Amino acid sequence: MKKNLTTRKTTMTKTSVLKAASLSAMALLLASCGRIARQELREDRAGHMYQAAMADYTAGRIDAAIDGFEKVIRATPGNASARFQLATLLQDRRQDHLAALCQYREYILQSPSSDKAALAKERAEVCERQYAAAVLERLKGGEGPVAAEIARLKAELEKAVADNAKLREDLAEAQHEVAVTKRESERVRRLVTSLGDEESTERPDLSSAKDLLDEEEEETLDRAKLSAEVSELAAEEETERRETPFAVSAKKAKPVEPAAKSAEPPHEERPEEYVVQEGDTLYKIAIRFYGRRSAWTKIRDANKTVISMDGRVNAGERIKLP
């Protein structure tokens, strides 16, 4: 037992001695580092340019002092003392918070264990807050590149809104024109249909009327144009009558109604169904099986599932003849 107690006491004594030795070594190391740091700071401050800059600062020549410390840093970038002094002047005298923040951070990187490192961190945080506040104030006042970019984007947005409004107006105008065109097309279609419903007095072989539905462009004929064609045909008939004296004298001797009005012209026997042939139109079919062109509307109405409203037919279609 005595032996074990003696061994434990010896071990504890050795451990205590080792801890004390370690603490002493660390203290010596820290003291040595502090001495080295202070020695470096003394060397930084011993330079001729640094002393001249400090003399300007003491005399109140702030601009000259700032220029002097900047020269020291350009000559010896590792001069931490010059950086700290320059940072304080930029922050306190020139209110250049961004430049001061950069110098404080460089100082902290170069001398993290110096007696002014904590002070440099505090001042760097103050510079960050002051710089952020200054940026926000410039943005509110419309200054700086960010504010210029915001103004540019606003102008582009306003232009886009104006262009959109113009496009909407153009679209509305185009829709109105389409509606007007549709109404005009419907009016012309009804006009063509009504012209087909009227009994015709001209000779059935006149192509200007009987082929009204043969060509697409003839769908837009108006009543005035058709009347002019009919008048021209009537003039031709009158000329033929004058050139035929027997027909004229016969008419004078015994006026009678024209044959076209008194009776229907002869026509073929009408089947119940008919297959449209190449070159057929409703006019031709109506004349062939009914003796009058106006019957084309009856054929169209009886075949609404096959024939469109404009009366156009295609070869090979089977239609009913009512």
C-alpha positions as a Python dict, from the first residue, in 0.01 Angstrom:
ca = {
    (1, 'M'): (0, 0, 0),
    (2, 'K'): (275, 244, 98),
    (3, 'K'): (452, 164, -221),
    (4, 'N'): (143, 239, -433),
    (5, 'L'): (79, 568, -257),
    (6, 'T'): (438, 674, -311),
    (7, 'T'): (411, 587, -683),
    (8, 'R'): (88, 790, -722),
    (9, 'K'): (238, 1094, -550),
    (10, 'T'): (544, 1073, -772),
    (11, 'T'): (326, 1057, -1087),
    (12, 'M'): (113, 1355, -980),
    (13, 'T'): (424, 1556, -901),
    (14, 'K'): (566, 1483, -1246),
    (15, 'T'): (239, 1583, -1413),
    (16, 'S'): (226, 1911, -1222),
    (17, 'V'): (582, 1988, -1315),
    (18, 'L'): (512, 1918, -1683),
    (19, 'K'): (202, 2144, -1682),
    (20, 'A'): (394, 2423, -1518),
    (21, 'A'): (675, 2386, -1768),
    (22, 'S'): (427, 2398, -2058),
    (23, 'L'): (259, 2711, -1927),
    (24, 'S'): (595, 2875, -1878),
    (25, 'A'): (698, 2786, -2232),
    (26, 'M'): (375, 2927, -2373),
    (27, 'A'): (416, 3247, -2175),
    (28, 'L'): (771, 3282, -2298),
    (29, 'L'): (654, 3218, -2654),
    (30, 'L'): (381, 3478, -2629),
    (31, 'A'): (619, 3724, -2476),
    (32, 'S'): (866, 3653, -2750),
    (33, 'C'): (596, 3699, -3017),
    (34, 'G'): (488, 4021, -2853),
    (35, 'R'): (845, 4142, -2849),
    (36, 'I'): (884, 4047, -3213),
    (37, 'A'): (560, 4226, -3304),
    (38, 'R'): (659, 4533, -3109),
    (39, 'Q'): (1001, 4521, -3268),
    (40, 'E'): (840, 4506, -3614),
    (41, 'L'): (610, 4795, -3529),
    (42, 'R'): (904, 4998, -3410),
    (43, 'E'): (1085, 4922, -3733),
    (44, 'D'): (775, 5022, -3935),
    (45, 'R'): (757, 5354, -3755),
    (46, 'A'): (1128, 5425, -3779),
    (47, 'G'): (1128, 5492, -4153),
    (48, 'H'): (1188, 5845, -4283),
    (49, 'M'): (866, 5857, -4494),
    (50, 'Y'): (658, 5730, -4203),
    (51, 'Q'): (802, 5996, -3973),
    (52, 'A'): (733, 6268, -4232),
    (53, 'A'): (372, 6149, -4270),
    (54, 'M'): (325, 6149, -3892),
    (55, 'A'): (471, 6502, -3876),
    (56, 'D'): (213, 6619, -4133),
    (57, 'Y'): (-65, 6446, -3937),
    (58, 'T'): (47, 6611, -3610),
    (59, 'A'): (62, 6952, -3780),
    (60, 'G'): (-295, 6907, -3914),
    (61, 'R'): (-195, 6868, -4279),
    (62, 'I'): (-438, 6583, -4335),
    (63, 'D'): (-414, 6558, -4714),
    (64, 'A'): (-34, 6560, -4698),
    (65, 'A'): (-40, 6296, -4422),
    (66, 'I'): (-271, 6072, -4628),
    (67, 'D'): (-44, 6107, -4932),
    (68, 'G'): (260, 6030, -4713),
    (69, 'F'): (112, 5711, -4564),
    (70, 'E'): (6, 5597, -4913),
    (71, 'K'): (368, 5644, -5031),
    (72, 'V'): (492, 5440, -4735),
    (73, 'I'): (251, 5155, -4820),
    (74, 'R'): (351, 5159, -5187),
    (75, 'A'): (718, 5143, -5087),
    (76, 'T'): (671, 4883, -4809),
    (77, 'P'): (334, 4702, -4842),
    (78, 'G'): (401, 4514, -4517),
    (79, 'N'): (407, 4832, -4304),
    (80, 'A'): (107, 4762, -4080),
    (81, 'S'): (142, 5085, -3880),
    (82, 'A'): (112, 5298, -4194),
    (83, 'R'): (-199, 5103, -4295),
    (84, 'F'): (-367, 5159, -3960),
    (85, 'Q'): (-291, 5531, -3960),
    (86, 'L'): (-409, 5567, -4321),
    (87, 'A'): (-731, 5377, -4242),
    (88, 'T'): (-815, 5604, -3948),
    (89, 'L'): (-754, 5918, -4154),
    (90, 'L'): (-966, 5792, -4442),
    (91, 'Q'): (-1249, 5700, -4205),
    (92, 'D'): (-1248, 6001, -3973),
    (93, 'R'): (-1137, 6286, -4200),
    (94, 'R'): (-1235, 6197, -4556),
    (95, 'Q'): (-1537, 5977, -4479),
    (96, 'D'): (-1408, 5730, -4738),
    (97, 'H'): (-1550, 5426, -4565),
    (98, 'L'): (-1479, 5175, -4844),
    (99, 'A'): (-1108, 5264, -4870),
    (100, 'A'): (-1074, 5267, -4490),
    (101, 'L'): (-1241, 4924, -4470),
    (102, 'C'): (-988, 4781, -4717),
    (103, 'Q'): (-695, 4919, -4514),
    (104, 'Y'): (-835, 4784, -4185),
    (105, 'R'): (-873, 4437, -4334),
    (106, 'E'): (-518, 4442, -4467),
    (107, 'Y'): (-395, 4549, -4125),
    (108, 'I'): (-580, 4261, -3956),
    (109, 'L'): (-429, 4013, -4202),
    (110, 'Q'): (-75, 4147, -4147),
    (111, 'S'): (-93, 4190, -3768),
    (112, 'P'): (-367, 3964, -3626),
    (113, 'S'): (-201, 3946, -3283),
    (114, 'S'): (-112, 4313, -3240),
    (115, 'D'): (-259, 4528, -2965),
    (116, 'K'): (-461, 4723, -3221),
    (117, 'A'): (-611, 4420, -3406),
    (118, 'A'): (-930, 4425, -3197),
    (119, 'L'): (-968, 4799, -3250),
    (120, 'A'): (-915, 4752, -3626),
    (121, 'K'): (-1195, 4490, -3634),
    (122, 'E'): (-1435, 4722, -3454),
    (123, 'R'): (-1353, 5010, -3687),
    (124, 'A'): (-1390, 4782, -3991),
    (125, 'E'): (-1742, 4687, -3879),
    (126, 'V'): (-1827, 5057, -3837),
    (127, 'C'): (-1697, 5127, -4189),
    (128, 'E'): (-1915, 4849, -4330),
    (129, 'R'): (-2229, 4995, -4172),
    (130, 'Q'): (-2144, 5349, -4279),
    (131, 'Y'): (-2067, 5245, -4635),
    (132, 'A'): (-2395, 5050, -4663),
    (133, 'A'): (-2588, 5351, -4533),
    (134, 'A'): (-2415, 5581, -4783),
    (135, 'V'): (-2497, 5347, -5072),
    (136, 'L'): (-2863, 5335, -4974),
    (137, 'E'): (-2874, 5713, -4947),
    (138, 'R'): (-2726, 5752, -5296),
    (139, 'L'): (-2978, 5504, -5434),
    (140, 'K'): (-3262, 5702, -5282),
    (141, 'G'): (-3124, 6020, -5433),
    (142, 'G'): (-3081, 5860, -5776),
    (143, 'E'): (-2701, 5861, -5776),
    (144, 'G'): (-2445, 5598, -5862),
    (145, 'P'): (-2427, 5324, -6128),
    (146, 'V'): (-2695, 5112, -5961),
    (147, 'A'): (-2940, 5402, -5964),
    (148, 'A'): (-2853, 5469, -6329),
    (149, 'E'): (-2923, 5105, -6415),
    (150, 'I'): (-3256, 5122, -6230),
    (151, 'A'): (-3347, 5437, -6422),
    (152, 'R'): (-3256, 5267, -6751),
    (153, 'L'): (-3469, 4963, -6668),
    (154, 'K'): (-3760, 5188, -6575),
    (155, 'A'): (-3731, 5370, -6908),
    (156, 'E'): (-3726, 5039, -7096),
    (157, 'L'): (-4030, 4921, -6902),
    (158, 'E'): (-4221, 5237, -6986),
    (159, 'K'): (-4128, 5199, -7353),
    (160, 'A'): (-4241, 4836, -7349),
    (161, 'V'): (-4574, 4938, -7195),
    (162, 'A'): (-4622, 5205, -7463),
    (163, 'D'): (-4535, 4958, -7740),
    (164, 'N'): (-4778, 4708, -7595),
    (165, 'A'): (-5054, 4968, -7592),
    (166, 'K'): (-4976, 5057, -7955),
    (167, 'L'): (-4990, 4690, -8054),
    (168, 'R'): (-5324, 4655, -7880),
    (169, 'E'): (-5458, 4951, -8077),
    (170, 'D'): (-5328, 4804, -8405),
    (171, 'L'): (-5486, 4469, -8318),
    (172, 'A'): (-5821, 4631, -8243),
    (173, 'E'): (-5806, 4821, -8573),
    (174, 'A'): (-5718, 4503, -8763),
    (175, 'Q'): (-6005, 4317, -8598),
    (176, 'H'): (-6240, 4597, -8696),
    (177, 'E'): (-6120, 4580, -9056),
    (178, 'V'): (-6169, 4202, -9059),
    (179, 'A'): (-6522, 4244, -8927),
    (180, 'V'): (-6598, 4505, -9193),
    (181, 'T'): (-6456, 4278, -9463),
    (182, 'K'): (-6668, 3988, -9339),
    (183, 'R'): (-6982, 4201, -9345),
    (184, 'E'): (-6900, 4322, -9697),
    (185, 'S'): (-6837, 3966, -9814),
    (186, 'E'): (-7168, 3854, -9666),
    (187, 'R'): (-7345, 4146, -9838),
    (188, 'V'): (-7191, 4055, -10171),
    (189, 'R'): (-7284, 3690, -10122),
    (190, 'R'): (-7646, 3784, -10053),
    (191, 'L'): (-7641, 4013, -10358),
    (192, 'V'): (-7515, 3734, -10583),
    (193, 'T'): (-7778, 3499, -10440),
    (194, 'S'): (-8056, 3750, -10496),
    (195, 'L'): (-7942, 3807, -10852),
    (196, 'G'): (-7963, 3434, -10913),
    (197, 'D'): (-8318, 3423, -10779),
    (198, 'E'): (-8446, 3677, -11034),
    (199, 'E'): (-8593, 3560, -11362),
    (200, 'S'): (-8360, 3645, -11648),
    (201, 'T'): (-8486, 3794, -11976),
    (202, 'E'): (-8164, 3769, -12174),
    (203, 'R'): (-8080, 3478, -12399),
    (204, 'P'): (-7965, 3170, -12204),
    (205, 'D'): (-7636, 3134, -12388),
    (206, 'L'): (-7493, 3469, -12270),
    (207, 'S'): (-7185, 3383, -12064),
    (208, 'S'): (-7175, 3708, -11862),
    (209, 'A'): (-7473, 3594, -11648),
    (210, 'K'): (-7495, 3215, -11674),
    (211, 'D'): (-7132, 3160, -11564),
    (212, 'L'): (-7164, 3382, -11259),
    (213, 'L'): (-7054, 3103, -11026),
    (214, 'D'): (-6782, 2955, -11249),
    (215, 'E'): (-6503, 3185, -11133),
    (216, 'E'): (-6418, 3294, -10778),
    (217, 'E'): (-6355, 3656, -10865),
    (218, 'E'): (-6710, 3693, -11006),
    (219, 'E'): (-6853, 3647, -10654),
    (220, 'T'): (-6786, 4015, -10584),
    (221, 'L'): (-6994, 4151, -10873),
    (222, 'D'): (-7242, 4410, -10758),
    (223, 'R'): (-7587, 4487, -10897),
    (224, 'A'): (-7470, 4795, -11086),
    (225, 'K'): (-7212, 4599, -11286),
    (226, 'L'): (-7458, 4324, -11368),
    (227, 'S'): (-7720, 4580, -11473),
    (228, 'A'): (-7469, 4740, -11707),
    (229, 'E'): (-7399, 4402, -11867),
    (230, 'V'): (-7772, 4334, -11905),
    (231, 'S'): (-7822, 4676, -12064),
    (232, 'E'): (-7541, 4605, -12306),
    (233, 'L'): (-7697, 4271, -12399),
    (234, 'A'): (-8037, 4437, -12445),
    (235, 'A'): (-7875, 4691, -12678),
    (236, 'E'): (-7726, 4406, -12880),
    (237, 'E'): (-8067, 4240, -12905),
    (238, 'E'): (-8222, 4568, -13019),
    (239, 'T'): (-7955, 4599, -13286),
    (240, 'E'): (-8032, 4248, -13407),
    (241, 'R'): (-8404, 4329, -13427),
    (242, 'R'): (-8335, 4637, -13635),
    (243, 'E'): (-8119, 4437, -13872),
    (244, 'T'): (-8408, 4185, -13915),
    (245, 'P'): (-8700, 4379, -14076),
    (246, 'F'): (-8931, 4078, -14100),
    (247, 'A'): (-8920, 4023, -13728),
    (248, 'V'): (-8987, 4391, -13667),
    (249, 'S'): (-9285, 4406, -13907),
    (250, 'A'): (-9424, 4090, -13756),
    (251, 'K'): (-9409, 4244, -13414),
    (252, 'K'): (-9581, 4560, -13538),
    (253, 'A'): (-9852, 4362, -13702),
    (254, 'K'): (-9926, 4142, -13405),
    (255, 'P'): (-9769, 4234, -13072),
    (256, 'V'): (-9730, 3930, -12855),
    (257, 'E'): (-9548, 3851, -12531),
    (258, 'P'): (-9195, 3712, -12564),
    (259, 'A'): (-9179, 3336, -12574),
    (260, 'A'): (-8946, 3328, -12270),
    (261, 'K'): (-9216, 3493, -12059),
    (262, 'S'): (-9517, 3299, -12189),
    (263, 'A'): (-9376, 2950, -12161),
    (264, 'E'): (-9068, 2771, -12031),
    (265, 'P'): (-8809, 2666, -12291),
    (266, 'P'): (-8784, 2295, -12365),
    (267, 'H'): (-8567, 2091, -12131),
    (268, 'E'): (-8458, 1734, -12079),
    (269, 'E'): (-8650, 1481, -11874),
    (270, 'R'): (-8552, 1541, -11511),
    (271, 'P'): (-8415, 1242, -11312),
    (272, 'E'): (-8436, 1222, -10935),
    (273, 'E'): (-8056, 1234, -10900),
    (274, 'Y'): (-7781, 1367, -11120),
    (275, 'V'): (-7401, 1324, -11113),
    (276, 'V'): (-7224, 1655, -11172),
    (277, 'Q'): (-7007, 1648, -11485),
    (278, 'E'): (-6690, 1839, -11561),
    (279, 'G'): (-6777, 2198, -11656),
    (280, 'D'): (-7125, 2189, -11496),
    (281, 'T'): (-7263, 2476, -11289),
    (282, 'L'): (-7596, 2507, -11112),
    (283, 'Y'): (-7708, 2749, -11384),
    (284, 'K'): (-7633, 2495, -11656),
    (285, 'I'): (-7804, 2214, -11464),
    (286, 'A'): (-8110, 2433, -11395),
    (287, 'I'): (-8146, 2528, -11764),
    (288, 'R'): (-8090, 2169, -11874),
    (289, 'F'): (-8354, 2008, -11652),
    (290, 'Y'): (-8588, 2300, -11559),
    (291, 'G'): (-8563, 2535, -11856),
    (292, 'R'): (-8475, 2840, -11643),
    (293, 'R'): (-8163, 2942, -11452),
    (294, 'S'): (-8349, 3070, -11145),
    (295, 'A'): (-8420, 2707, -11052),
    (296, 'W'): (-8062, 2673, -10931),
    (297, 'T'): (-8173, 2791, -10584),
    (298, 'K'): (-8417, 2501, -10561),
    (299, 'I'): (-8138, 2258, -10642),
    (300, 'R'): (-7911, 2425, -10386),
    (301, 'D'): (-8174, 2418, -10109),
    (302, 'A'): (-8247, 2051, -10178),
    (303, 'N'): (-7877, 1963, -10145),
    (304, 'K'): (-7763, 2176, -9850),
    (305, 'T'): (-7537, 1898, -9722),
    (306, 'V'): (-7354, 1883, -10056),
    (307, 'I'): (-7377, 2231, -10208),
    (308, 'S'): (-7250, 2541, -10024),
    (309, 'M'): (-7447, 2866, -10003),
    (310, 'D'): (-7257, 3019, -10292),
    (311, 'G'): (-7389, 2743, -10522),
    (312, 'R'): (-7052, 2601, -10624),
    (313, 'V'): (-7050, 2232, -10729),
    (314, 'N'): (-6770, 1987, -10807),
    (315, 'A'): (-6748, 1717, -11067),
    (316, 'G'): (-6850, 1375, -10939),
    (317, 'E'): (-7096, 1501, -10675),
    (318, 'R'): (-7437, 1331, -10672),
    (319, 'I'): (-7720, 1579, -10622),
    (320, 'K'): (-8097, 1555, -10601),
    (321, 'L'): (-8323, 1726, -10856),
    (322, 'P'): (-8644, 1831, -10675),
}
